[in-house]
Amino acid sequence: MQESQSHNSYKKAQDFFPGGVNSPVRAFRNVNSTPFFIESAEGSQLTDLDGNKYIDYVLSWGPMALGHAHPEVKEAVIESLNRGWTYGAPCEGEIKLAEKVRSLIPSMEMMRFVSSGTEAAMGAIRLARGVTNRDIIVKCDGGYHGHSDGLLVSAGSGLATFGTSSSAGVPEQFAKTTLVIPMNDSPALEKVLQTYPDRIAAFILEPVAGNVGVIPPNQGYLEKCKQLCHQYGALIIFDEVMCGFRASLNGAQGLYNIIPDITVLGKVIGGGFPVGAYGASKELMKHIAPDGPIYQAGTLSGNPTAMAAGLKTLEVLEREGHSQAMKNTDILLDGIKEILNQKSLPHCLQRVGTMFSLFLCEGPVENYQDSSKTDGKVFAQFHRGLLENGVFFAPSPFEASFMSSAHSDQDLAQTLNAINAAINIIA
Ligand SMILES: *Cc1c(COP(=O)(O)O)cnc(C)c1O
């Protein structure tokens, strides 16, 4: 690593960017390591500056559900580029992507495209506050909804208390508008709704948690949350930035058949280009400017090239991509189970659709507190072992791993060999 091109680039990058990166988890600090720099990506594989190849289960943190540089998506992007790449005026690509999104997630009768998941969650929250005329947002501990001020808040001590800022630079006043409760704990939601019956605008949650590792909702949990929110005049927001088009093609809401008031999308919806969206019933969305008084805008929102990439990605996913990725996930996870059954290592494998996590702790993992039992040092060793064998899992015990339709049987077999080797180092 010392003399490698990646290492040289990392040194240079540190001169320009805090930690040498433009998004913190890319710095590999959670696995006590330093990042490799990418030269190119195709299909299931990343190639770094030194020519090392990795079978990729990070997939740009979720978006690349068809794998990298999918030929049909590439063609759609090039076709779009030939017609210019931003107009500042509406184009048909926006309608086409919206039609596709609504056909898969019908609760998004109307939507607004933005350029990231963060922005989409911000828009959804402003909408919820604007229509309810209330100020407090409830979120789950460990739930990630982007880096906006009011959502960078983690649990304080005790139930029904306001959160504390999880980042410097977030005023306590922001933290005082966010309540944090454990996931899969509907009594905790009921308690906060009872405590602030006229102040809670919405409960925002990842219906399948992904940013503390993959945690499915317990049986009946989502339904109970929706019922409680409505009983107290609050809205329920599903942040499906990660699980949308992954838990199922119809999102977590399609898989569990629970329709939220507002849906937030990102990642897969842009096929690797910057797209986010929030959407709801027409009745709610009519409150957004210019129809209504809730302001929200974006210079590059609905970008034609990004729309084309997102549309083609969803089309191919619907045609065959998602079922192929599901099959691949079955094969990989069956193989991992077989390996782990022969070891005495504490572990818990959790999966919903094409996202999965191998927790190195006893399961089941039902919330952030459970997932934080993973031993970080052991995970770092495991991660290093995988990389040395050409397999890239997320460089943090709290991140989900993703499958694509581009992973071949040979990739899966090689991955299982790598996992076996990495497990042998730690078990
Ligand atoms: C990634 C993610 C976000 C933030 O999306 P960005 O595009 O990184 O701003 C929000 N919510 C969830 C659930 C996510 O996984």
The ligand as an SDF file (V2000), in Angstrom:
LIG
                    3D

 15 15  0  0  0  0  0  0  0  0999 V2000
  -28.2900    7.7860    1.3770 C   0  0  0  0  0  0  0  0  0  0  0  0
  -29.5020    8.1320    2.1460 C   0  0  0  0  0  0  0  0  0  0  0  0
  -29.9580    9.4540    2.2730 C   0  0  0  0  0  0  0  0  0  0  0  0
  -29.1780   10.6340    1.7380 C   0  0  0  0  0  0  0  0  0  0  0  0
  -29.0850   10.6120    0.3610 O   0  0  0  0  0  0  0  0  0  0  0  0
  -27.9190   11.4960   -0.3520 P   0  0  0  0  0  0  0  0  0  0  0  0
  -28.1980   11.3270   -1.8000 O   0  0  0  0  0  0  0  0  0  0  0  0
  -26.6280   10.9160    0.1140 O   0  0  0  0  0  0  0  0  0  0  0  0
  -28.1100   12.8920    0.1050 O   0  0  0  0  0  0  0  0  0  0  0  0
  -31.1600    9.6920    2.9190 C   0  0  0  0  0  0  0  0  0  0  0  0
  -31.8710    8.6750    3.4300 N   0  0  0  0  0  0  0  0  0  0  0  0
  -31.4690    7.3980    3.3470 C   0  0  0  0  0  0  0  0  0  0  0  0
  -32.3180    6.3160    3.9040 C   0  0  0  0  0  0  0  0  0  0  0  0
  -30.2670    7.0810    2.7200 C   0  0  0  0  0  0  0  0  0  0  0  0
  -29.8520    5.8110    2.6680 O   0  0  0  0  0  0  0  0  0  0  0  0
  1  2  1  0
  2  3  1  0
  2 14  2  0
  3  4  1  0
  3 10  2  0
  4  5  1  0
  5  6  1  0
  6  7  2  0
  6  8  1  0
  6  9  1  0
 10 11  1  0
 11 12  2  0
 12 13  1  0
 12 14  1  0
 14 15  1  0
M  END
$$$$
